[in-house]
Amino acid sequence: MTWHRINPLAKAELPDIEIWPDLHVTVKCRKCGIRTGPEGMINDPDKGVVCPKCGKKAKMTQCSAEQAFFYWFCVPGCTPVSDPCGPYTSETEALDSARAFVADLD
């Protein structure tokens, strides 16, 4: 996992974007329907495969054999405050997408 800042020129000491590589997985949830997300967010040690949106037990329908990149926004240097976004083909693509998303909000 790597940490970045939304604005690389800001004088903030702590990063606010976390990017990590993971497998891209698709699950079928009775409540939410078809959902995709990083494999690490879908495999719960107690429940097995879970929906990345609601956390209820789900059935895995597809798992990519290729690594993808995901990001989420965080309280600077801390806990995530968004759902995972992705998949992206590279860390650079994920970072560019995160920064573009924030720029669109301004």
C-alpha positions, 0 to 999 in steps of 0.5 A: 500500500502506498500513501499520497496527497490529493494536492502534492504541493500542499504542505500537509504532513499526512497523506489522504489517499491510499492506493493498493494492489489487489485482485478484482472480484465480482460477487452476487449479493441477494440484497445488493445484486452484482458488486465488484471490489478488491479481493481483500475487502470481500473475503471475511475471515469469519463469514467467508465471501461477503458483499463489499457494499453491505457486508452480508454473505455473498457468492463469488462469481468471478475473480480476475487473475490479474492484479488491479489497483484500488484507492480510497480517501482517508482522514489524513494518515488514518481511517478510510472515509470512502468505499474502494474505487477501482479497478485501475491498471496501474498505481499512477492511473488510480492516483490520477483518477483520485485527483481528478475526482477531487478536482471535479468537486471544486 
